Amino acid sequence: MLPKAITFDCYGTIIDWDRAVQHYFENVLAQYDINNADVVALQKHWENIQFTYIQDHYRPYKEVLKHTMAMAFREYGYPFSTDDCIAFSESMGNWAPFPEAKEALLELKKFTKIALITNTDDAIIDKTVKHLGIDFDEIITAEQAGVYKANHRGFEMAMERLGVDCSELLHVGFGFKYDVVPANELGIKSCWVNRYGEVRPANVKETFLVGDIATLALLVKGMAYST
């Protein structure tokens, strides 16, 4: 059945989060003449720190970025400055989308509503959306919800604003713990965008599995033409 609305995680699903974070960390370390660091491992460590950090209580996302970068670099024994952390928190709105993302989202808009449920601040996502050039039907941020995914509140707000129930929604994300798990808990169909062939990290099954958003657009187009 064609969903009445599709909600998306943004950073990592539409925006190339991994590449942007790794590139930023690499550039910071190069300032201190560290050129052989495993920035992929550093990024994964930072993500683990961040997941735990945001479950505690709500903090603005720029604050989360600053504090968790410092924590990750400190735990790895890497040098950094306060300015490095501030610049990291200011850079997110400029991170680039995946090559297929804009065209695929425009295609999806022909068939259903599209919205964002994103773990960020209003100001950051506003900048991202302007760069992306997509008119989303709704945008729900952690700032608006007062909590971060995997909390259910952002999903509930999305359904309220879009005028749909859980059976009429499809949620799309690359972050299994942040997106697929809470969607499953709420009875929402989910699509895991697994670009890098990762192993499923939890005993939860997504409804659909794709390698990019272009494949999702083809899937939804097929749903539309089969009804």
C-alpha positions as CSV (number, residue, x, y, z in Angstrom):
1,M,0.0,0.0,0.0
2,L,1.3,3.5,-0.9
3,P,2.0,5.4,2.3
4,K,0.2,8.7,2.7
5,A,3.4,10.2,4.0
6,I,7.1,9.3,4.2
7,T,9.2,10.7,7.0
8,F,13.0,10.8,6.7
9,D,16.0,11.0,9.0
10,C,18.1,13.7,7.4
11,Y,21.8,13.5,8.4
12,G,23.2,10.2,7.2
13,T,20.1,9.4,5.1
14,I,19.9,12.5,2.9
15,I,23.0,14.3,3.9
16,D,26.4,12.5,3.6
17,W,27.0,12.6,7.4
18,D,29.9,10.1,7.5
19,R,32.0,11.8,4.8
20,A,31.4,15.3,6.3
21,V,32.3,14.3,9.9
22,Q,35.4,12.3,8.8
23,H,36.6,15.2,6.6
24,Y,36.2,17.7,9.4
25,F,38.0,15.5,11.9
26,E,40.8,14.8,9.4
27,N,41.3,18.5,8.8
28,V,41.4,19.3,12.5
29,L,44.0,16.7,13.1
30,A,46.1,17.9,10.1
31,Q,46.4,21.3,11.9
32,Y,48.3,19.4,14.6
33,D,50.4,17.4,12.1
34,I,48.5,14.2,12.7
35,N,48.0,12.7,9.3
36,N,47.7,9.0,9.8
37,A,44.7,8.8,12.2
38,D,41.9,6.4,11.7
39,V,39.1,9.0,11.3
40,V,36.5,6.3,10.5
41,A,37.1,4.7,13.9
42,L,37.2,8.2,15.5
43,Q,33.8,9.1,13.9
44,K,32.3,5.8,15.1
45,H,33.5,6.4,18.6
46,W,32.1,9.9,18.5
47,E,28.7,8.6,17.3
48,N,28.6,6.1,20.2
49,I,29.4,8.9,22.7
50,Q,26.7,11.1,21.1
51,F,24.0,8.4,21.2
52,T,24.5,8.1,25.0
53,Y,24.9,11.8,25.5
54,I,21.6,12.8,24.0
55,Q,19.5,10.2,25.8
56,D,20.2,11.9,29.1
57,H,18.3,15.2,28.7
58,Y,17.6,17.7,26.0
59,R,20.5,20.0,25.0
60,P,20.6,22.2,21.9
61,Y,22.3,20.2,19.1
62,K,25.1,22.7,18.6
63,E,26.0,22.2,22.2
64,V,25.8,18.4,21.7
65,L,28.2,18.7,18.7
66,K,30.7,20.8,20.6
67,H,30.8,18.7,23.8
68,T,30.8,15.3,22.1
69,M,33.6,16.2,19.7
70,A,35.7,17.3,22.7
71,M,34.9,14.0,24.5
72,A,35.8,11.8,21.5
73,F,39.1,13.6,20.8
74,R,40.0,13.6,24.5
75,E,39.4,9.9,24.8
76,Y,41.6,9.2,21.8
77,G,44.3,11.5,23.1
78,Y,44.1,13.9,20.1
79,P,44.7,17.6,20.4
80,F,41.9,20.1,19.7
81,S,40.8,23.6,20.7
82,T,37.5,25.1,21.8
83,D,37.4,26.9,18.4
84,D,37.7,23.5,16.6
85,C,34.6,22.3,18.5
86,I,32.7,25.5,17.8
87,A,33.5,25.4,14.1
88,F,32.3,21.8,14.0
89,S,29.0,22.8,15.5
90,E,28.7,25.6,12.9
91,S,29.6,23.5,9.9
92,M,26.7,21.0,9.9
93,G,24.2,23.2,7.9
94,N,26.7,23.2,5.0
95,W,27.2,19.4,4.8
96,A,26.5,18.1,1.3
97,P,23.7,15.6,0.3
98,F,24.3,12.3,-1.3
99,P,24.4,12.6,-5.1
100,E,21.0,11.0,-5.7
101,A,19.1,12.5,-2.8
102,K,17.5,15.6,-4.3
103,E,16.3,14.0,-7.5
104,A,14.9,11.0,-5.6
105,L,13.1,13.3,-3.1
106,L,11.5,15.3,-5.9
107,E,10.3,12.1,-7.5
108,L,8.8,10.9,-4.2
109,K,6.9,14.2,-3.8
110,K,4.9,13.3,-6.9
111,F,3.3,10.3,-5.1
112,T,3.1,11.2,-1.4
113,K,3.9,13.8,1.3
114,I,7.5,13.9,2.5
115,A,8.7,15.1,5.9
116,L,11.8,15.2,8.1
117,I,12.2,13.9,11.7
118,T,15.7,15.1,12.5
119,N,18.0,15.1,15.6
120,T,19.0,18.7,15.2
121,D,18.2,22.4,15.9
122,D,15.8,24.5,13.8
123,A,18.5,26.8,12.6
124,I,20.8,24.0,11.4
125,I,18.0,22.2,9.4
126,D,16.8,25.5,7.9
127,K,20.3,26.0,6.4
128,T,20.4,22.4,5.2
129,V,17.0,22.6,3.6
130,K,17.9,25.8,1.8
131,H,21.0,24.2,0.3
132,L,19.0,21.1,-0.6
133,G,16.3,23.0,-2.3
134,I,13.4,20.7,-1.3
135,D,10.0,21.8,0.0
136,F,9.2,19.3,2.7
137,D,5.6,19.0,3.9
138,E,6.7,19.1,7.6
139,I,10.0,19.3,9.5
140,I,10.2,18.1,13.1
141,T,13.4,18.7,14.9
142,A,14.7,17.6,18.3
143,E,14.4,21.3,19.3
144,Q,10.7,21.2,18.7
145,A,10.2,17.9,20.3
146,G,12.4,18.6,23.3
147,V,13.9,15.2,22.9
148,Y,16.1,13.3,20.5
149,K,15.3,10.1,18.6
150,A,15.1,7.2,19.5
151,N,12.5,8.9,21.7
152,H,9.0,8.5,20.2
153,R,7.9,12.1,20.6
154,G,9.2,13.3,17.2
155,F,7.4,10.5,15.4
156,E,4.2,11.3,17.2
157,M,4.5,15.0,16.3
158,A,5.0,14.0,12.7
159,M,1.9,11.9,12.6
160,E,-0.1,14.7,14.2
161,R,1.1,17.3,11.8
162,L,0.8,15.2,8.7
163,G,-2.7,13.9,9.7
164,V,-1.8,10.2,9.4
165,D,-1.7,7.2,11.7
166,C,1.1,4.7,12.1
167,S,-0.4,2.4,9.4
168,E,-0.3,5.2,6.8
169,L,3.3,6.2,7.4
170,L,6.7,5.0,6.2
171,H,9.8,6.1,8.1
172,V,13.2,6.1,6.3
173,G,16.6,6.3,8.0
174,F,20.2,5.0,8.0
175,G,20.5,5.0,11.8
176,F,19.1,1.7,12.9
177,K,18.9,2.5,16.6
178,Y,17.6,6.1,16.0
179,D,15.1,5.3,13.3
180,V,14.2,1.6,12.6
181,V,13.9,0.5,16.2
182,P,11.5,3.3,17.4
183,A,9.5,3.0,14.2
184,N,9.1,-0.7,14.9
185,E,8.1,0.0,18.5
186,L,5.3,2.4,17.2
187,G,4.1,0.0,14.6
188,I,5.3,2.2,11.7
189,K,6.7,0.7,8.5
190,S,10.4,1.4,8.2
191,C,13.0,1.5,5.4
192,W,16.6,1.0,6.4
193,V,18.9,2.9,4.0
194,N,22.0,0.7,4.3
195,R,24.5,2.3,2.0
196,Y,27.5,0.4,3.2
197,G,26.2,-3.2,3.7
198,E,26.3,-3.0,7.5
199,V,25.2,-5.9,9.7
200,R,21.8,-5.3,11.3
201,P,22.7,-4.2,14.8
202,A,19.6,-5.2,16.7
203,N,17.1,-8.1,16.7
204,V,14.5,-5.8,14.9
205,K,13.5,-6.2,11.2
206,E,12.9,-3.2,8.9
207,T,10.0,-3.4,6.4
208,F,12.2,-2.5,3.4
209,L,15.9,-2.4,2.9
210,V,17.5,-0.2,0.2
211,G,21.0,1.0,-0.7
212,D,20.0,4.6,-1.5
213,I,17.0,6.9,-1.8
214,A,16.8,6.5,-5.6
215,T,16.0,2.8,-5.0
216,L,13.3,3.8,-2.5
217,A,11.8,6.2,-5.1
218,L,11.5,3.3,-7.5
219,L,9.9,1.2,-4.8
220,V,7.3,3.8,-4.0
221,K,6.7,4.5,-7.7
222,G,6.0,0.8,-8.1
223,M,3.5,0.9,-5.2
224,A,1.7,3.9,-6.7
225,Y,1.3,2.2,-10.1
226,S,0.2,-1.1,-8.6
227,T,-2.8,0.4,-6.8
